[in-house]
Amino acid sequence: MPDASFDANAAVKKAADAVQKTADALHEQLVEMAEALDPFPYFLGSLEVRAVEAEPGGVERSDRGCIVVCQDGELYEFTMKMQSEDAGADLSMSRDDSVKRIELSPQDYIPYAYNAIKELGKLIEDQRARGKKYRF
């Protein structure tokens, strides 16, 4: 028989508070690490967007594009559009890359932020191994 004194609503609120606190802490860490990475790499051969992939394995969603972290430590949805241009006898392709800031619930934010932190950490360590100095 369930304990009548147990407050399930309080337990759920406590869990939600813990998730929010974790998301906030990861956001602070992500911003600090993004500021430390210099130079910040261009994403997927883009000449317009500097970003690092934040997609964690297994969390992919078909209703949004690739989630990346940019130099400001925020998460964005990356989109790439390819267009063919017919210039008479020549057919050429143009590419338009863009990012749009994405708002995620704390429980959705955590896996993306954690993966982005891991990826930034690898890049910072690679740069450090090549003699780059950091504020981090």
C-alpha positions in Angstrom: 0.0 0.0 0.0 1.4 3.5 -0.9 2.6 5.7 1.9 -0.1 8.3 2.3 2.4 10.9 3.5 4.5 10.8 0.3 4.0 13.9 -1.8 4.4 12.8 -5.4 4.0 16.4 -6.7 6.8 17.6 -4.4 9.0 14.8 -5.7 8.3 15.7 -9.3 9.1 19.4 -8.6 12.3 18.4 -6.9 13.3 16.4 -9.9 12.4 19.3 -12.3 14.5 21.7 -10.2 17.4 19.3 -10.3 17.1 19.1 -14.1 17.0 22.9 -14.4 20.0 23.3 -12.1 22.0 20.8 -14.3 21.0 22.6 -17.5 22.0 25.9 -16.0 25.4 24.6 -14.9 26.0 23.0 -18.3 25.1 26.2 -20.1 27.7 28.1 -18.0 30.3 25.5 -18.8 29.4 25.6 -22.5 29.7 29.4 -22.8 33.1 29.3 -21.0 34.5 26.6 -23.3 33.1 28.2 -26.5 34.9 31.5 -25.5 38.1 29.5 -24.9 38.2 27.9 -28.3 40.1 30.2 -30.7 39.9 29.9 -33.6 36.4 28.5 -33.6 36.1 26.1 -36.6 33.9 26.6 -39.6 31.2 23.9 -39.8 31.1 21.3 -42.5 33.1 23.3 -45.0 30.9 26.4 -44.5 32.5 29.7 -45.2 29.7 31.5 -43.2 29.0 29.5 -40.1 31.5 28.8 -37.3 30.1 26.0 -35.2 30.7 22.6 -33.6 28.2 19.8 -33.8 26.2 19.2 -30.6 24.1 16.2 -31.7 24.3 13.4 -29.2 23.9 9.9 -30.6 20.4 8.5 -30.4 18.6 11.8 -29.8 18.2 12.9 -33.4 14.8 14.3 -34.4 13.4 14.5 -37.9 11.6 17.8 -37.2 14.8 19.9 -36.8 18.1 20.2 -38.5 21.5 19.6 -37.0 22.1 21.2 -33.6 25.4 23.0 -33.2 27.1 25.2 -30.7 28.4 28.5 -31.9 31.1 30.9 -30.6 28.7 32.5 -28.1 28.1 29.1 -26.4 24.5 28.9 -27.4 22.8 26.1 -29.4 21.5 26.7 -32.9 19.8 24.7 -35.6 22.1 24.6 -38.7 20.6 24.5 -42.1 22.3 24.2 -45.5 20.6 24.9 -48.7 22.0 24.0 -52.1 20.7 25.7 -55.2 21.5 25.1 -58.8 21.9 28.1 -61.0 21.6 27.9 -64.7 23.9 30.5 -66.3 23.3 29.6 -70.0 25.6 26.7 -70.9 27.0 26.4 -67.4 25.2 24.9 -64.4 26.6 25.9 -61.1 25.6 25.2 -57.5 25.5 27.7 -54.7 25.3 26.9 -51.0 23.6 29.0 -48.3 24.4 28.1 -44.7 22.6 29.6 -41.7 21.9 29.0 -38.0 18.8 29.8 -36.0 18.9 30.0 -32.2 16.9 27.1 -30.7 15.1 27.0 -27.4 15.0 23.6 -25.7 13.4 22.5 -22.5 16.0 21.7 -19.8 15.6 18.0 -20.2 16.2 18.3 -24.0 19.0 20.8 -23.5 21.1 18.6 -21.3 22.2 15.9 -23.8 23.0 18.5 -26.5 25.0 20.7 -24.1 26.9 17.7 -22.7 27.8 16.5 -26.2 28.8 20.0 -27.2 31.1 20.3 -24.1 32.7 17.0 -25.0 33.3 18.1 -28.6 34.7 21.5 -27.6 36.9 19.8 -25.0 38.4 17.6 -27.7 39.1 20.6 -29.9 40.6 22.6 -27.1 42.9 19.7 -26.2 43.9 19.3 -29.8 44.7 23.0 -30.0 46.6 22.9 -26.7 48.7 20.0 -28.0 49.7 22.2 -30.9 50.9 24.9 -28.5 47.9 27.2 -28.4 47.4 29.0 -25.0 44.0 29.4 -23.5 42.2 31.5 -20.9 40.5 28.3 -19.8 
